[in-house]
């Protein structure tokens, strides 16, 4: 049976060219294309003839369908690119607008819970991955993207290559984390799982890294095994890293650099969940004079 390939329309090809020119990531390009396809399906005609009123109705349709605010904003961003850049019709977006996203406090693990979570891993590979997420405050995609050459045991640093925002940064490498990584390297090297200069956490085929989805599933399973009654993800370890550093009186601007945050206000969110700092604050009630 032969496969047939559908030709790409000139309009889609132009959009792809526009995204390629701006070096948008493959995932972003796929998301933008999907957003335009969904709009086309709703309209029932080519999107290049869309009116502002039709876009207004489409946003209402997305809201009524129950999609999250984050997904709604992502779709609007994609359509804005399509109409602004590809079609040069920026005015047609005037009735579409992003919606505010409520800022929720992140879940944070206690030090005991972090210990239980990491110790629940019966494989050194997963123990090391979780230890890096907590010990260096890395995002899950940054963890699985690490290579052996990113570890500098002399300077005690980890290099994060092209993290969020396509920025490189260095983070700290603690002696305890270095020992865990060395134990993982010895085990994996002995079994021939690591390639020279390859991924620190390879997948089944060592040419490829372990997937973020696989590591995420492992983290959820280990949280259950550890008896942690909180909603735990790999990002929870990053939140816990920042919160515990703040409770250790580490300067918030240093934490900002370690996390790779662009704005200090993003890092300042952790001041609201650093409970040890809150316990140190003396309530003004304590200073009231007793009634005579």
C-alpha positions as CSV (number, residue, x, y, z in Angstrom):
1,X,0.0,0.0,0.0
2,X,1.5,3.3,-1.0
3,X,1.3,6.4,1.2
4,X,0.0,9.6,-0.3
5,X,1.3,12.9,0.8
6,X,-0.9,16.0,0.7
7,X,0.8,19.1,-0.8
8,X,1.3,22.0,1.5
9,X,-0.8,25.0,0.6
10,X,1.1,28.2,-0.4
11,X,-0.4,29.9,2.7
12,X,0.9,27.3,5.1
13,X,4.2,27.2,3.4
14,X,4.5,31.0,3.8
15,X,3.7,30.7,7.5
16,X,6.3,28.0,7.9
17,X,8.9,30.2,6.1
18,X,8.0,33.1,8.3
19,X,8.5,30.9,11.4
20,X,11.7,29.4,10.1
21,X,13.1,32.9,9.3
22,X,12.6,33.8,13.0
23,X,14.1,30.5,14.2
24,X,11.0,29.5,16.2
25,X,11.5,26.0,17.7
26,X,9.9,23.0,16.0
27,X,7.4,22.6,18.9
28,X,6.4,26.3,18.6
29,X,5.9,25.9,14.9
30,X,3.8,22.8,15.3
31,X,1.7,24.6,18.0
32,X,1.2,27.7,15.7
33,X,0.2,25.5,12.7
34,X,-2.3,23.6,14.9
35,X,-3.9,26.8,16.1
36,X,-4.5,28.0,12.6
37,X,-5.9,24.6,11.5
38,X,-8.3,24.7,14.5
39,X,-9.4,28.2,13.4
40,X,-9.9,27.0,9.8
41,X,-12.0,24.1,11.0
42,X,-14.2,26.5,13.0
43,X,-14.6,29.0,10.1
44,X,-15.2,26.5,7.3
45,X,-13.2,28.6,4.9
46,X,-9.6,29.7,4.3
47,X,-8.3,31.8,7.3
48,X,-6.8,34.5,5.1
49,X,-10.3,36.0,4.6
50,X,-11.1,36.0,8.3
51,X,-12.9,39.1,9.7
52,X,-12.4,40.6,13.1
53,X,-15.9,39.6,14.0
54,X,-15.2,36.0,13.1
55,X,-12.2,36.0,15.4
56,X,-14.3,37.5,18.2
57,X,-16.7,34.6,17.8
58,X,-13.9,32.1,17.7
59,X,-12.5,33.4,21.0
60,X,-16.0,33.0,22.5
61,X,-16.1,29.5,21.1
62,X,-12.8,28.6,22.7
63,X,-14.0,30.0,26.1
64,X,-17.3,28.1,25.8
65,X,-15.4,24.8,25.0
66,X,-13.7,25.0,28.5
67,X,-10.1,25.3,27.5
68,X,-7.7,26.7,30.1
69,X,-6.7,30.4,30.2
70,X,-3.1,29.4,29.4
71,X,-4.1,27.4,26.3
72,X,-6.4,30.2,25.2
73,X,-3.6,32.7,25.4
74,X,-1.3,30.4,23.5
75,X,-3.8,30.1,20.7
76,X,-4.2,33.9,20.5
77,X,-0.4,34.3,20.4
78,X,-0.2,31.9,17.5
79,X,-3.0,33.6,15.6
80,X,-1.4,36.9,16.2
81,X,1.7,35.7,14.5
82,X,-0.3,34.4,11.6
83,X,-2.3,37.6,11.0
84,X,0.5,40.0,11.9
85,X,3.4,38.4,10.2
86,X,2.2,36.1,7.5
87,X,-0.8,38.0,6.3
88,X,0.2,41.5,7.4
89,X,-3.4,42.0,8.7
90,X,-2.7,43.1,12.3
91,X,-5.9,45.1,12.4
92,X,-8.1,41.9,12.2
93,X,-6.9,40.8,15.7
94,X,-8.4,43.9,17.4
95,X,-11.3,42.0,18.9
96,X,-9.2,39.2,20.3
97,X,-7.4,39.7,23.6
98,X,-5.3,37.7,26.0
99,X,-7.0,36.9,29.4
100,X,-5.3,37.2,32.8
101,X,-4.0,34.0,34.3
102,X,-4.5,33.7,38.1
103,X,-1.2,33.3,39.9
104,X,-1.3,30.4,42.2
105,X,1.2,29.6,44.9
106,X,3.4,26.6,44.0
107,X,3.3,23.3,46.0
108,X,6.5,22.9,48.0
109,X,7.9,19.8,49.7
110,X,9.4,19.7,53.1
111,X,13.1,18.6,53.4
112,X,11.9,15.3,54.8
113,X,9.5,14.8,51.8
114,X,12.3,15.5,49.3
115,X,14.5,12.9,51.0
116,X,11.7,10.3,50.9
117,X,11.0,11.1,47.3
118,X,14.6,10.7,46.2
119,X,15.2,7.6,48.3
120,X,12.0,6.0,46.9
121,X,13.9,5.6,43.6
122,X,15.3,2.1,43.3
123,X,17.3,3.0,40.2
124,X,20.4,5.2,40.4
125,X,19.3,6.8,37.1
126,X,16.1,8.2,38.5
127,X,17.7,9.0,41.9
128,X,20.3,11.1,40.1
129,X,17.7,12.9,37.9
130,X,15.5,13.8,40.9
131,X,18.6,14.9,42.9
132,X,19.6,17.3,40.1
133,X,16.1,18.8,39.8
134,X,16.2,19.5,43.5
135,X,19.9,20.1,44.1
136,X,20.3,22.5,41.2
137,X,16.8,23.7,40.6
138,X,16.5,22.6,37.0
139,X,13.4,22.3,34.9
140,X,12.5,18.8,33.7
141,X,13.6,19.6,30.1
142,X,16.9,20.9,31.4
143,X,17.5,17.7,33.4
144,X,16.9,15.4,30.4
145,X,19.0,17.6,28.1
146,X,22.2,17.4,30.3
147,X,25.2,15.9,28.7
148,X,28.2,14.3,30.4
149,X,30.3,17.3,29.3
150,X,28.0,19.7,31.2
151,X,29.4,18.4,34.6
152,X,32.4,20.3,35.9
153,X,33.6,18.6,39.0
154,X,36.6,21.0,39.3
155,X,34.6,24.2,39.4
156,X,31.6,22.4,41.0
157,X,29.2,23.7,38.4
158,X,26.6,22.3,35.9
159,X,26.2,24.0,32.6
160,X,22.6,24.4,31.4
161,X,22.7,24.6,27.6
162,X,19.9,26.6,26.0
163,X,17.5,26.6,28.9
164,X,14.2,28.4,28.8
165,X,14.4,31.5,26.7
166,X,17.3,29.9,24.8
167,X,19.8,31.1,27.4
168,X,22.8,29.3,28.8
169,X,23.6,29.5,32.5
170,X,25.7,27.8,35.1
171,X,24.2,26.4,38.3
172,X,25.8,25.0,41.4
173,X,27.0,21.4,41.8
174,X,27.0,20.3,45.5
175,X,29.4,17.7,46.7
176,X,26.5,15.4,47.6
177,X,25.0,15.7,44.1
178,X,28.4,15.1,42.6
179,X,28.8,11.8,44.5
180,X,25.3,10.7,43.3
181,X,26.2,11.5,39.7
182,X,29.5,9.7,40.0
183,X,27.7,6.6,41.3
184,X,25.3,6.8,38.4
185,X,28.2,7.2,35.9
186,X,30.1,4.2,37.3
187,X,27.0,2.0,37.0
188,X,25.9,3.2,33.6
189,X,29.4,3.2,32.2
190,X,30.0,-0.4,33.4
191,X,26.8,-1.5,31.6
192,X,27.7,0.4,28.4
193,X,24.7,2.7,28.6
194,X,26.7,6.0,28.3
195,X,28.2,7.3,25.1
196,X,31.4,9.4,25.1
197,X,30.2,13.0,25.4
198,X,26.6,11.8,25.2
199,X,23.5,12.3,27.3
200,X,23.8,12.1,31.1
201,X,20.4,10.3,31.1
202,X,20.1,8.4,27.9
203,X,16.9,6.7,26.7
204,X,16.6,3.1,25.6
205,X,18.6,4.1,22.6
206,X,21.6,5.9,24.1
207,X,21.7,8.2,21.0
208,X,18.6,9.9,22.4
209,X,18.0,11.4,25.8
210,X,15.4,10.1,28.3
211,X,12.1,11.7,27.5
212,X,10.6,14.3,29.8
213,X,7.3,12.4,29.8
214,X,9.0,9.2,31.1
215,X,10.8,11.1,33.9
216,X,7.5,12.9,34.8
217,X,5.7,9.5,35.1
218,X,8.5,8.2,37.3
219,X,8.3,11.2,39.6
220,X,4.5,10.7,40.0
221,X,5.0,7.0,40.8
222,X,7.7,7.7,43.3
223,X,5.6,10.3,45.1
224,X,2.9,7.7,45.7
225,X,5.5,5.2,46.8
226,X,6.9,7.7,49.2
227,X,3.5,8.4,50.7
228,X,3.5,12.1,49.9
229,X,0.0,13.4,49.9
230,X,0.7,16.4,47.7
231,X,0.5,17.0,44.0
232,X,4.1,16.3,43.1
233,X,5.8,16.9,39.7
234,X,9.4,17.4,38.7
235,X,8.7,21.2,38.8
236,X,7.8,20.8,42.5
237,X,11.4,19.9,43.2
238,X,12.5,23.1,41.5
239,X,10.0,25.1,43.6
240,X,11.3,23.3,46.7
241,X,14.9,24.1,45.8
242,X,14.1,27.9,45.5
243,X,12.0,27.9,48.7
244,X,14.6,26.1,50.8
245,X,17.4,28.4,49.6
246,X,15.3,31.4,50.6
247,X,14.7,29.9,54.0
248,X,18.5,29.5,54.3
249,X,18.8,33.3,53.9
250,X,20.4,33.0,50.4
251,X,20.0,36.4,48.6
252,X,17.0,36.3,46.4
253,X,19.0,37.8,43.5
254,X,21.3,34.9,43.6
255,X,18.3,32.5,43.5
256,X,17.0,34.4,40.5
257,X,20.3,33.7,38.7
258,X,20.3,30.1,39.6
259,X,16.8,29.6,38.4
260,X,17.4,31.5,35.2
261,X,14.5,33.9,35.9
262,X,14.4,37.0,33.7
263,X,12.4,39.1,36.3
264,X,13.0,39.3,40.0
265,X,9.3,39.4,40.7
266,X,9.0,35.8,39.4
267,X,11.5,34.7,42.0
268,X,9.9,36.8,44.7
269,X,6.8,34.5,44.5
270,X,8.8,32.1,46.7
271,X,8.8,34.5,49.6
272,X,5.1,33.7,50.0
273,X,5.7,29.9,50.5
274,X,8.9,30.1,52.6
275,X,7.1,29.1,55.8
276,X,10.3,29.1,58.0
277,X,10.7,32.8,57.2
278,X,7.1,33.4,58.2
279,X,7.7,31.7,61.6
280,X,10.5,34.0,62.3
281,X,8.3,37.1,62.0
282,X,7.1,38.4,65.3
283,X,3.4,39.3,65.3
284,X,2.6,42.9,66.5
285,X,0.1,41.2,68.8
286,X,3.1,40.0,70.9
287,X,4.1,43.6,71.6
288,X,0.8,44.7,73.0
289,X,0.7,45.7,76.6
290,X,-1.4,43.4,78.8
291,X,-4.7,45.1,80.0
292,X,-4.5,46.7,83.4
